[in-house]
Amino acid sequence: MPEIRGLLRQAGLRPTRQRVALADLLFAQGPRHISAEGLHEEAMANRVPVSLATVYNTLHQFTEVGLLREVAVDGTKTYFDTNTDDHHHFFVEDDNEVLDVPLSSLRVEEIPVPPEGMEITRIDVIVRLRRIKNA
């Protein structure tokens, strides 16, 4: 827990009890992708008393300070990635699962010029997968 508290302080966040508990759940298992609902379920299973709204707020705070990366796979599904390095994603539609695609295995060419006064901050590619029937 001391490392988690230091991580939060370094990111400019006060290490409240709930933030520390949620960060511990998020980062203790190594790189992963999780939804707010999934983290809330883990919190409840680990007897961390937090509301779903608190989980959402905390995930967005962690994203704003660079501790997480938000991966929106469509208008209704958002996952949070503990790996903030540049990389792309597979989305397994059958399982609602997000997997990393190493940056070196996909090249994006011919990037459009952004409108005046804008800059490109990141390019996210999500490759959707579906299981082949009878395979």
Summary of the structure (lengths in Angstrom):
residues: 135
radius of gyration: 16.8
end to end distance: 45.4
largest distance: 51.9
contacts: 317
relative contact order: 0.13
helix: 34%
strand: 18%
